[in-house]
């Protein structure tokens, strides 16, 4: 396995979508860096994140 892609769906109020979109890259990086699973496989597998804001 070369790559694992996560497809998180993030649900927020419609009034918060724009605010979240501005911060999403930073938040995803923080989440990925603190994920035990991502950290344990990081050297062997490329981890990608493709979020959807709903």
C-alpha distance matrix in Angstrom:
0.0 3.8 6.0 7.7 11.2 14.2 17.2 20.1 23.5 26.3 29.8 32.8 36.4 37.0 39.2 36.3 33.7 35.0 35.2 31.6 30.3 31.9 30.3 26.9 25.0 26.6 26.0 22.3 22.0 24.1 22.1 18.7 20.4 21.8 18.9 18.3 14.8 13.8 15.9 14.4 10.7 12.0 12.1 8.6 6.8 9.0 10.8 13.0 16.0 18.0 21.1 24.0 27.5 29.5
3.8 0.0 3.8 7.1 10.2 13.6 16.6 19.6 23.1 25.6 29.2 32.0 35.5 35.9 37.9 34.9 32.2 33.1 33.3 29.9 28.3 29.7 28.2 24.9 22.7 24.3 24.2 20.5 19.9 22.4 20.9 17.3 18.9 20.9 18.5 18.4 15.2 13.3 15.1 14.4 10.6 10.6 10.6 7.6 5.2 6.1 8.8 10.8 14.3 16.4 19.8 22.8 26.3 28.7
6.0 3.8 0.0 3.8 6.5 9.9 12.9 15.9 19.3 21.9 25.5 28.3 31.7 32.1 34.1 31.2 28.5 29.4 29.7 26.3 24.7 26.2 24.8 21.4 19.3 21.2 20.9 17.2 16.9 19.5 17.8 14.5 16.6 18.6 16.1 16.7 13.5 11.3 13.8 13.8 10.2 9.9 11.2 9.0 5.4 4.6 5.8 7.3 10.6 12.7 16.0 19.1 22.5 25.0
7.7 7.1 3.8 0.0 3.8 6.6 9.9 12.6 16.2 18.7 22.3 25.2 28.8 29.4 31.5 28.6 26.1 27.4 27.6 24.0 22.8 24.6 23.0 19.4 17.9 19.7 18.8 15.1 15.5 17.7 15.4 12.4 15.1 16.5 13.7 14.5 11.1 9.4 12.6 12.8 9.7 10.0 12.4 10.6 6.9 6.3 5.0 6.2 8.5 10.7 13.5 16.6 19.9 22.1
11.2 10.2 6.5 3.8 0.0 3.8 6.5 9.6 12.9 15.6 19.1 22.0 25.5 25.9 28.0 25.3 22.6 23.9 24.4 20.8 19.4 21.6 20.2 16.5 15.4 17.7 16.7 12.9 14.1 16.5 14.3 11.8 15.1 16.6 14.0 15.6 12.8 10.8 14.3 15.3 12.7 12.4 15.2 13.9 10.2 8.4 5.9 4.6 5.6 7.1 9.9 12.9 16.3 18.6
14.2 13.6 9.9 6.6 3.8 0.0 3.8 6.0 9.6 12.1 15.7 18.6 22.2 23.0 25.2 22.3 19.9 21.6 21.9 18.2 17.3 19.7 18.1 14.4 14.0 16.0 14.4 10.8 12.8 14.7 11.9 10.3 13.9 14.8 12.1 14.3 11.8 10.4 14.1 15.4 13.6 13.5 16.9 16.1 12.7 11.0 7.7 6.2 4.8 6.1 7.6 10.5 13.6 15.7
17.2 16.6 12.9 9.9 6.5 3.8 0.0 3.8 6.5 9.6 12.9 16.0 19.4 19.9 22.4 19.9 17.2 19.3 20.0 16.4 15.5 18.4 17.3 13.5 13.9 16.4 14.6 11.5 14.2 16.1 13.5 12.7 16.5 17.2 14.8 17.3 15.2 13.9 17.6 19.1 17.4 17.3 20.6 19.8 16.3 14.4 11.1 8.7 6.1 5.0 5.3 7.2 10.5 12.3
20.1 19.6 15.9 12.6 9.6 6.0 3.8 0.0 3.8 6.2 9.7 12.8 16.3 17.4 19.7 17.0 14.8 17.2 17.5 13.9 13.7 16.7 15.3 11.7 12.9 14.9 12.5 10.0 13.3 14.5 11.6 11.9 15.6 15.7 13.7 16.6 15.1 14.2 17.6 19.5 18.6 18.4 22.0 21.7 18.4 16.6 13.0 10.9 7.6 6.9 4.9 6.3 8.5 10.2
23.5 23.1 19.3 16.2 12.9 9.6 6.5 3.8 0.0 3.8 6.4 9.8 13.2 14.1 16.8 14.6 12.4 15.3 16.0 12.6 12.7 16.1 15.3 12.0 14.2 16.3 13.7 12.1 15.7 16.7 14.0 15.0 18.7 18.6 16.9 19.8 18.6 17.9 21.2 23.1 22.3 22.1 25.8 25.5 22.2 20.2 16.6 14.2 10.7 9.0 5.9 4.9 5.9 6.6
26.3 25.6 21.9 18.7 15.6 12.1 9.6 6.2 3.8 0.0 3.8 6.5 10.1 11.5 13.7 11.2 9.6 12.6 12.9 9.5 10.5 13.8 12.7 10.0 12.9 14.5 11.7 11.1 14.9 15.3 13.1 15.0 18.3 17.9 16.9 20.2 19.7 18.9 21.8 24.2 23.8 23.4 27.1 27.3 24.1 22.1 18.4 16.0 12.3 10.9 7.2 6.1 4.8 5.8
29.8 29.2 25.5 22.3 19.1 15.7 12.9 9.7 6.4 3.8 0.0 3.8 7.1 8.9 11.5 9.7 8.8 12.4 12.9 10.2 11.8 15.1 14.5 12.6 15.9 17.3 14.5 14.5 18.3 18.4 16.3 18.5 21.6 21.0 20.1 23.3 22.9 22.4 25.3 27.6 27.4 27.0 30.8 31.0 27.8 25.8 22.1 19.7 16.0 14.4 10.7 8.6 6.0 4.7
32.8 32.0 28.3 25.2 22.0 18.6 16.0 12.8 9.8 6.5 3.8 0.0 3.8 6.3 8.1 6.2 6.5 10.1 10.2 8.4 10.8 13.6 13.3 12.3 16.0 17.0 14.4 15.4 19.0 18.8 17.4 20.0 22.7 22.1 21.9 25.2 25.3 24.7 27.2 29.8 29.8 29.2 32.9 33.5 30.4 28.2 24.5 22.0 18.3 16.7 12.9 10.8 7.4 6.5
36.4 35.5 31.7 28.8 25.5 22.2 19.4 16.3 13.2 10.1 7.1 3.8 0.0 3.8 5.3 5.4 6.7 10.1 10.5 10.1 12.3 14.9 15.2 14.9 18.7 19.7 17.4 18.7 22.2 22.0 20.8 23.6 26.2 25.6 25.5 28.9 29.1 28.4 30.9 33.5 33.6 32.8 36.5 37.2 34.1 31.7 28.1 25.5 21.7 19.8 16.1 13.6 9.9 8.3
37.0 35.9 32.1 29.4 25.9 23.0 19.9 17.4 14.1 11.5 8.9 6.3 3.8 0.0 3.8 5.4 5.4 8.2 10.0 10.2 11.4 14.1 15.3 15.1 18.7 20.2 18.5 19.7 23.1 23.4 22.5 24.9 27.7 27.6 27.5 31.0 31.0 29.9 32.5 35.2 34.9 33.9 37.5 38.1 34.8 32.2 28.7 25.7 22.0 19.7 16.2 13.3 9.6 8.1
39.2 37.9 34.1 31.5 28.0 25.2 22.4 19.7 16.8 13.7 11.5 8.1 5.3 3.8 0.0 3.8 5.8 7.3 8.2 9.7 11.4 13.1 14.5 15.2 18.8 19.8 18.4 20.2 23.3 23.4 23.0 25.7 28.0 27.9 28.4 32.0 32.4 31.1 33.4 36.4 36.3 35.1 38.6 39.5 36.4 33.7 30.3 27.4 23.7 21.7 18.2 15.8 12.0 11.4
36.3 34.9 31.2 28.6 25.3 22.3 19.9 17.0 14.6 11.2 9.7 6.2 5.4 5.4 3.8 0.0 3.8 5.7 5.3 6.1 8.6 10.3 11.0 11.7 15.4 16.1 14.6 16.6 19.7 19.6 19.3 22.1 24.3 24.2 24.8 28.4 28.9 27.7 29.8 32.8 32.9 31.6 35.1 36.2 33.2 30.5 27.1 24.3 20.7 19.1 15.5 13.7 10.0 10.3
33.7 32.2 28.5 26.1 22.6 19.9 17.2 14.8 12.4 9.6 8.8 6.5 6.7 5.4 5.8 3.8 0.0 3.8 5.5 5.2 6.1 8.8 10.1 10.0 13.5 15.0 13.8 15.1 18.3 18.9 18.5 20.7 23.3 23.6 23.9 27.6 27.7 26.1 28.5 31.5 31.1 29.8 33.2 34.0 30.9 28.0 24.7 21.7 18.1 16.0 12.7 10.6 7.0 7.9
35.0 33.1 29.4 27.4 23.9 21.6 19.3 17.2 15.3 12.6 12.4 10.1 10.1 8.2 7.3 5.7 3.8 0.0 3.8 5.4 5.1 6.5 9.0 9.9 12.9 14.4 14.1 15.7 18.3 19.2 19.6 21.6 23.8 24.6 25.3 29.1 29.3 27.4 29.4 32.7 32.3 30.5 33.7 34.8 31.7 28.6 25.5 22.4 19.0 17.1 14.2 12.7 9.6 11.2
35.2 33.3 29.7 27.6 24.4 21.9 20.0 17.5 16.0 12.9 12.9 10.2 10.5 10.0 8.2 5.3 5.5 3.8 0.0 3.8 5.5 5.4 6.8 8.7 11.9 12.4 12.0 14.4 16.7 17.0 17.7 20.2 21.9 22.5 23.6 27.4 28.1 26.2 28.0 31.3 31.3 29.5 32.8 34.2 31.4 28.4 25.2 22.5 19.2 17.9 15.0 14.1 11.1 13.0
31.6 29.9 26.3 24.0 20.8 18.2 16.4 13.9 12.6 9.5 10.2 8.4 10.1 10.2 9.7 6.1 5.2 5.4 3.8 0.0 3.8 5.4 5.2 5.7 9.3 10.1 9.1 11.0 13.8 14.2 14.4 16.8 18.9 19.4 20.2 23.9 24.4 22.7 24.6 27.8 27.8 26.1 29.5 30.8 27.9 25.1 21.8 19.1 15.7 14.6 11.5 11.1 8.4 10.8
30.3 28.3 24.7 22.8 19.4 17.3 15.5 13.7 12.7 10.5 11.8 10.8 12.3 11.4 11.4 8.6 6.1 5.1 5.5 3.8 0.0 3.8 5.5 5.1 7.9 10.0 9.9 10.9 13.5 14.9 15.2 16.9 19.2 20.3 20.9 24.7 24.8 22.6 24.7 27.9 27.4 25.5 28.7 29.8 26.8 23.6 20.6 17.5 14.3 12.8 10.2 9.8 7.9 10.9
31.9 29.7 26.2 24.6 21.6 19.7 18.4 16.7 16.1 13.8 15.1 13.6 14.9 14.1 13.1 10.3 8.8 6.5 5.4 5.4 3.8 0.0 3.8 5.8 7.6 8.7 9.8 11.6 13.3 14.5 15.8 17.4 19.0 20.5 21.7 25.5 26.0 23.6 25.1 28.6 28.3 26.0 29.0 30.5 27.8 24.6 21.7 19.0 16.1 15.2 13.1 13.4 11.6 14.6
30.3 28.2 24.8 23.0 20.2 18.1 17.3 15.3 15.3 12.7 14.5 13.3 15.2 15.3 14.5 11.0 10.1 9.0 6.8 5.2 5.5 3.8 0.0 3.8 5.8 5.6 6.2 8.7 10.3 10.9 12.3 14.4 15.7 16.9 18.4 22.2 23.0 20.7 22.0 25.6 25.6 23.4 26.6 28.3 25.8 22.8 19.8 17.5 14.7 14.5 12.5 13.4 11.9 15.1
26.9 24.9 21.4 19.4 16.5 14.4 13.5 11.7 12.0 10.0 12.6 12.3 14.9 15.1 15.2 11.7 10.0 9.9 8.7 5.7 5.1 5.8 3.8 0.0 3.8 5.5 5.1 6.0 8.5 9.9 10.4 12.0 14.1 15.3 16.1 19.9 20.3 17.9 19.8 23.1 22.8 20.8 24.1 25.5 22.7 19.8 16.6 14.1 11.1 10.8 8.8 10.2 9.4 12.9
25.0 22.7 19.3 17.9 15.4 14.0 13.9 12.9 14.2 12.9 15.9 16.0 18.7 18.7 18.8 15.4 13.5 12.9 11.9 9.3 7.9 7.6 5.8 3.8 0.0 3.8 5.5 5.2 6.2 8.7 10.0 10.5 12.3 14.4 15.4 19.0 19.2 16.4 17.9 21.4 20.9 18.4 21.4 23.0 20.4 17.2 14.5 12.1 9.8 10.4 9.6 12.0 12.2 15.9
26.6 24.3 21.2 19.7 17.7 16.0 16.4 14.9 16.3 14.5 17.3 17.0 19.7 20.2 19.8 16.1 15.0 14.4 12.4 10.1 10.0 8.7 5.6 5.5 3.8 0.0 3.8 5.5 5.2 6.3 8.7 10.0 10.7 12.5 14.4 18.0 19.0 16.3 17.1 20.8 20.9 18.5 21.4 23.5 21.3 18.5 15.8 14.3 12.2 13.5 12.5 14.9 14.7 18.2
26.0 24.2 20.9 18.8 16.7 14.4 14.6 12.5 13.7 11.7 14.5 14.4 17.4 18.5 18.4 14.6 13.8 14.1 12.0 9.1 9.9 9.8 6.2 5.1 5.5 3.8 0.0 3.8 5.4 5.1 6.2 8.6 9.9 10.8 12.2 16.0 17.0 15.0 16.2 19.7 20.1 18.2 21.5 23.4 21.1 18.7 15.5 14.1 11.5 12.8 11.1 13.4 13.0 16.1
22.3 20.5 17.2 15.1 12.9 10.8 11.5 10.0 12.1 11.1 14.5 15.4 18.7 19.7 20.2 16.6 15.1 15.7 14.4 11.0 10.9 11.6 8.7 6.0 5.2 5.5 3.8 0.0 3.8 5.4 5.0 6.0 8.5 9.9 10.4 14.1 14.4 12.1 13.8 17.1 17.0 15.2 18.6 20.1 17.6 15.1 11.8 10.3 7.8 9.6 8.7 11.7 12.4 15.7
22.0 19.9 16.9 15.5 14.1 12.8 14.2 13.3 15.7 14.9 18.3 19.0 22.2 23.1 23.3 19.7 18.3 18.3 16.7 13.8 13.5 13.3 10.3 8.5 6.2 5.2 5.4 3.8 0.0 3.8 5.5 5.1 6.1 8.6 10.0 13.4 14.1 11.2 12.1 15.7 15.8 13.3 16.4 18.5 16.5 14.0 11.3 10.6 9.3 11.9 11.9 15.2 16.0 19.4
24.1 22.4 19.5 17.7 16.5 14.7 16.1 14.5 16.7 15.3 18.4 18.8 22.0 23.4 23.4 19.6 18.9 19.2 17.0 14.2 14.9 14.5 10.9 9.9 8.7 6.3 5.1 5.4 3.8 0.0 3.8 5.5 5.2 6.3 8.7 12.1 13.8 11.6 11.9 15.6 16.5 14.6 17.7 20.0 18.4 16.6 13.7 13.6 12.1 14.7 14.0 17.0 17.3 20.4
22.1 20.9 17.8 15.4 14.3 11.9 13.5 11.6 14.0 13.1 16.3 17.4 20.8 22.5 23.0 19.3 18.5 19.6 17.7 14.4 15.2 15.8 12.3 10.4 10.0 8.7 6.2 5.0 5.5 3.8 0.0 3.8 5.5 5.2 6.1 9.9 11.1 9.5 10.7 14.0 14.9 13.7 17.2 19.0 17.1 15.6 12.2 12.2 10.4 13.1 12.2 15.2 15.8 18.6
18.7 17.3 14.5 12.4 11.8 10.3 12.7 11.9 15.0 15.0 18.5 20.0 23.6 24.9 25.7 22.1 20.7 21.6 20.2 16.8 16.9 17.4 14.4 12.0 10.5 10.0 8.6 6.0 5.1 5.5 3.8 0.0 3.8 5.4 5.2 8.6 9.0 6.5 7.8 11.2 11.6 10.0 13.6 15.3 13.4 11.9 8.8 9.4 8.6 12.0 12.3 15.8 17.2 20.1
20.4 18.9 16.6 15.1 15.1 13.9 16.5 15.6 18.7 18.3 21.6 22.7 26.2 27.7 28.0 24.3 23.3 23.8 21.9 18.9 19.2 19.0 15.7 14.1 12.3 10.7 9.9 8.5 6.1 5.2 5.5 3.8 0.0 3.8 5.7 8.3 9.9 7.5 6.8 10.6 11.8 9.8 12.9 15.4 14.4 13.2 10.9 12.2 12.1 15.5 15.9 19.3 20.5 23.5
21.8 20.9 18.6 16.5 16.6 14.8 17.2 15.7 18.6 17.9 21.0 22.1 25.6 27.6 27.9 24.2 23.6 24.6 22.5 19.4 20.3 20.5 16.9 15.3 14.4 12.5 10.8 9.9 8.6 6.3 5.2 5.4 3.8 0.0 3.8 6.3 8.9 8.1 7.4 10.6 12.7 11.8 15.0 17.2 16.3 15.8 13.2 14.6 13.9 17.2 17.0 20.1 20.9 23.5
18.9 18.5 16.1 13.7 14.0 12.1 14.8 13.7 16.9 16.9 20.1 21.9 25.5 27.5 28.4 24.8 23.9 25.3 23.6 20.2 20.9 21.7 18.4 16.1 15.4 14.4 12.2 10.4 10.0 8.7 6.1 5.2 5.7 3.8 0.0 3.8 5.5 5.3 6.1 8.6 10.3 10.3 13.8 15.3 14.1 14.0 11.2 12.9 12.4 15.7 15.7 18.9 20.2 22.5
18.3 18.4 16.7 14.5 15.6 14.3 17.3 16.6 19.8 20.2 23.3 25.2 28.9 31.0 32.0 28.4 27.6 29.1 27.4 23.9 24.7 25.5 22.2 19.9 19.0 18.0 16.0 14.1 13.4 12.1 9.9 8.6 8.3 6.3 3.8 0.0 3.8 5.6 5.1 6.1 8.8 9.9 12.9 14.2 13.8 14.7 12.5 15.0 15.2 18.6 19.0 22.1 23.6 25.8
14.8 15.2 13.5 11.1 12.8 11.8 15.2 15.1 18.6 19.7 22.9 25.3 29.1 31.0 32.4 28.9 27.7 29.3 28.1 24.4 24.8 26.0 23.0 20.3 19.2 19.0 17.0 14.4 14.1 13.8 11.1 9.0 9.9 8.9 5.5 3.8 0.0 3.8 5.4 5.2 6.4 8.4 11.5 11.9 11.0 12.2 10.2 12.9 13.5 16.9 17.7 20.9 22.9 25.0
13.8 13.3 11.3 9.4 10.8 10.4 13.9 14.2 17.9 18.9 22.4 24.7 28.4 29.9 31.1 27.7 26.1 27.4 26.2 22.7 22.6 23.6 20.7 17.9 16.4 16.3 15.0 12.1 11.2 11.6 9.5 6.5 7.5 8.1 5.3 5.6 3.8 0.0 3.8 5.5 5.5 5.6 9.3 10.2 8.8 9.1 7.0 9.9 10.9 14.5 15.8 19.3 21.5 24.0
15.9 15.1 13.8 12.6 14.3 14.1 17.6 17.6 21.2 21.8 25.3 27.2 30.9 32.5 33.4 29.8 28.5 29.4 28.0 24.6 24.7 25.1 22.0 19.8 17.9 17.1 16.2 13.8 12.1 11.9 10.7 7.8 6.8 7.4 6.1 5.1 5.4 3.8 0.0 3.8 5.6 5.2 8.1 10.1 10.1 10.8 9.6 12.7 14.0 17.7 18.9 22.5 24.4 27.1
14.4 14.4 13.8 12.8 15.3 15.4 19.1 19.5 23.1 24.2 27.6 29.8 33.5 35.2 36.4 32.8 31.5 32.7 31.3 27.8 27.9 28.6 25.6 23.1 21.4 20.8 19.7 17.1 15.7 15.6 14.0 11.2 10.6 10.6 8.6 6.1 5.2 5.5 3.8 0.0 3.8 5.8 7.7 8.8 9.5 11.6 11.0 14.6 16.2 19.9 21.3 24.8 26.9 29.4
10.7 10.6 10.2 9.7 12.7 13.6 17.4 18.6 22.3 23.8 27.4 29.8 33.6 34.9 36.3 32.9 31.1 32.3 31.3 27.8 27.4 28.3 25.6 22.8 20.9 20.9 20.1 17.0 15.8 16.5 14.9 11.6 11.8 12.7 10.3 8.8 6.4 5.5 5.6 3.8 0.0 3.8 5.6 5.5 5.8 8.3 8.4 12.2 14.5 18.0 20.0 23.5 26.1 28.6
12.0 10.6 9.9 10.0 12.4 13.5 17.3 18.4 22.1 23.4 27.0 29.2 32.8 33.9 35.1 31.6 29.8 30.5 29.5 26.1 25.5 26.0 23.4 20.8 18.4 18.5 18.2 15.2 13.3 14.6 13.7 10.0 9.8 11.8 10.3 9.9 8.4 5.6 5.2 5.8 3.8 0.0 3.8 5.5 5.4 6.4 6.9 10.5 13.1 16.8 18.9 22.6 25.1 28.0
12.1 10.6 11.2 12.4 15.2 16.9 20.6 22.0 25.8 27.1 30.8 32.9 36.5 37.5 38.6 35.1 33.2 33.7 32.8 29.5 28.7 29.0 26.6 24.1 21.4 21.4 21.5 18.6 16.4 17.7 17.2 13.6 12.9 15.0 13.8 12.9 11.5 9.3 8.1 7.7 5.6 3.8 0.0 3.8 6.0 7.8 9.8 13.3 16.3 19.8 22.3 26.0 28.6 31.6
8.6 7.6 9.0 10.6 13.9 16.1 19.8 21.7 25.5 27.3 31.0 33.5 37.2 38.1 39.5 36.2 34.0 34.8 34.2 30.8 29.8 30.5 28.3 25.5 23.0 23.5 23.4 20.1 18.5 20.0 19.0 15.3 15.4 17.2 15.3 14.2 11.9 10.2 10.1 8.8 5.5 5.5 3.8 0.0 3.8 7.0 9.5 13.1 16.4 19.6 22.4 25.9 28.8 31.5
6.8 5.2 5.4 6.9 10.2 12.7 16.3 18.4 22.2 24.1 27.8 30.4 34.1 34.8 36.4 33.2 30.9 31.7 31.4 27.9 26.8 27.8 25.8 22.7 20.4 21.3 21.1 17.6 16.5 18.4 17.1 13.4 14.4 16.3 14.1 13.8 11.0 8.8 10.1 9.5 5.8 5.4 6.0 3.8 0.0 3.8 6.2 9.6 13.0 16.0 18.9 22.4 25.4 28.1
9.0 6.1 4.6 6.3 8.4 11.0 14.4 16.6 20.2 22.1 25.8 28.2 31.7 32.2 33.7 30.5 28.0 28.6 28.4 25.1 23.6 24.6 22.8 19.8 17.2 18.5 18.7 15.1 14.0 16.6 15.6 11.9 13.2 15.8 14.0 14.7 12.2 9.1 10.8 11.6 8.3 6.4 7.8 7.0 3.8 0.0 3.8 6.5 10.2 13.1 16.2 19.8 22.8 25.7
10.8 8.8 5.8 5.0 5.9 7.7 11.1 13.0 16.6 18.4 22.1 24.5 28.1 28.7 30.3 27.1 24.7 25.5 25.2 21.8 20.6 21.7 19.8 16.6 14.5 15.8 15.5 11.8 11.3 13.7 12.2 8.8 10.9 13.2 11.2 12.5 10.2 7.0 9.6 11.0 8.4 6.9 9.8 9.5 6.2 3.8 0.0 3.8 6.8 10.2 12.9 16.5 19.4 22.3
13.0 10.8 7.3 6.2 4.6 6.2 8.7 10.9 14.2 16.0 19.7 22.0 25.5 25.7 27.4 24.3 21.7 22.4 22.5 19.1 17.5 19.0 17.5 14.1 12.1 14.3 14.1 10.3 10.6 13.6 12.2 9.4 12.2 14.6 12.9 15.0 12.9 9.9 12.7 14.6 12.2 10.5 13.3 13.1 9.6 6.5 3.8 0.0 3.8 6.6 9.7 13.3 16.3 19.3
16.0 14.3 10.6 8.5 5.6 4.8 6.1 7.6 10.7 12.3 16.0 18.3 21.7 22.0 23.7 20.7 18.1 19.0 19.2 15.7 14.3 16.1 14.7 11.1 9.8 12.2 11.5 7.8 9.3 12.1 10.4 8.6 12.1 13.9 12.4 15.2 13.5 10.9 14.0 16.2 14.5 13.1 16.3 16.4 13.0 10.2 6.8 3.8 0.0 3.8 6.1 9.8 12.7 15.7
18.0 16.4 12.7 10.7 7.1 6.1 5.0 6.9 9.0 10.9 14.4 16.7 19.8 19.7 21.7 19.1 16.0 17.1 17.9 14.6 12.8 15.2 14.5 10.8 10.4 13.5 12.8 9.6 11.9 14.7 13.1 12.0 15.5 17.2 15.7 18.6 16.9 14.5 17.7 19.9 18.0 16.8 19.8 19.6 16.0 13.1 10.2 6.6 3.8 0.0 3.8 6.8 10.2 13.1
21.1 19.8 16.0 13.5 9.9 7.6 5.3 4.9 5.9 7.2 10.7 12.9 16.1 16.2 18.2 15.5 12.7 14.2 15.0 11.5 10.2 13.1 12.5 8.8 9.6 12.5 11.1 8.7 11.9 14.0 12.2 12.3 15.9 17.0 15.7 19.0 17.7 15.8 18.9 21.3 20.0 18.9 22.3 22.4 18.9 16.2 12.9 9.7 6.1 3.8 0.0 3.8 6.6 9.6
24.0 22.8 19.1 16.6 12.9 10.5 7.2 6.3 4.9 6.1 8.6 10.8 13.6 13.3 15.8 13.7 10.6 12.7 14.1 11.1 9.8 13.4 13.4 10.2 12.0 14.9 13.4 11.7 15.2 17.0 15.2 15.8 19.3 20.1 18.9 22.1 20.9 19.3 22.5 24.8 23.5 22.6 26.0 25.9 22.4 19.8 16.5 13.3 9.8 6.8 3.8 0.0 3.8 6.3
27.5 26.3 22.5 19.9 16.3 13.6 10.5 8.5 5.9 4.8 6.0 7.4 9.9 9.6 12.0 10.0 7.0 9.6 11.1 8.4 7.9 11.6 11.9 9.4 12.2 14.7 13.0 12.4 16.0 17.3 15.8 17.2 20.5 20.9 20.2 23.6 22.9 21.5 24.4 26.9 26.1 25.1 28.6 28.8 25.4 22.8 19.4 16.3 12.7 10.2 6.6 3.8 0.0 3.8
29.5 28.7 25.0 22.1 18.6 15.7 12.3 10.2 6.6 5.8 4.7 6.5 8.3 8.1 11.4 10.3 7.9 11.2 13.0 10.8 10.9 14.6 15.1 12.9 15.9 18.2 16.1 15.7 19.4 20.4 18.6 20.1 23.5 23.5 22.5 25.8 25.0 24.0 27.1 29.4 28.6 28.0 31.6 31.5 28.1 25.7 22.3 19.3 15.7 13.1 9.6 6.3 3.8 0.0
